[in-house]
């Protein structure tokens, strides 16, 4: 366990200021690994997997295949199916690449309003459009005749009767 922590130490000292420079980022520990989160959602983890020190980031499904084409990256164990990739840090930490990866991953998990606050970089132009609230549906579209309401304090199931009856 101390061998892993010794290998993570220098990389963590260089990684920490980059990750914590992003808005509302915090450092925690998850399963013994230094983990960086934004509003409770993980965007980066420094870990040693099968003896290889690596940085796990959320790339997203759209970009994951492109990352995995590079031999420096591999599918992150357990969470790779959710769009995560890991960067091997055997050769050290390339600050420019690491900063770009952290920002990209942060944008993947940060709430849209917070992601807008990070206006620098090319990723700012690739943000997803804002979602609009769904319009209110009229009573007839909700399955009830116009003006018909169930008795106050009774659930839909209770209003149908004990045996269930036909659904409306």
Secondary structure, DSSP 8 states (H G I E B T S, - for coil): -HHHHHHHHHHHHHHHHHHHTSTTEEEEEETTEEEEEETTEEEEEEEEETTEEEEEEE--HHHHHHHHTSTTEEE-TTTGGGTEEEEE-TT---HHHHHHHHHHHHHHHS-HHHHHT---SGGGGG------------GGGGTS-TT----TT--HHHHH-TT-----
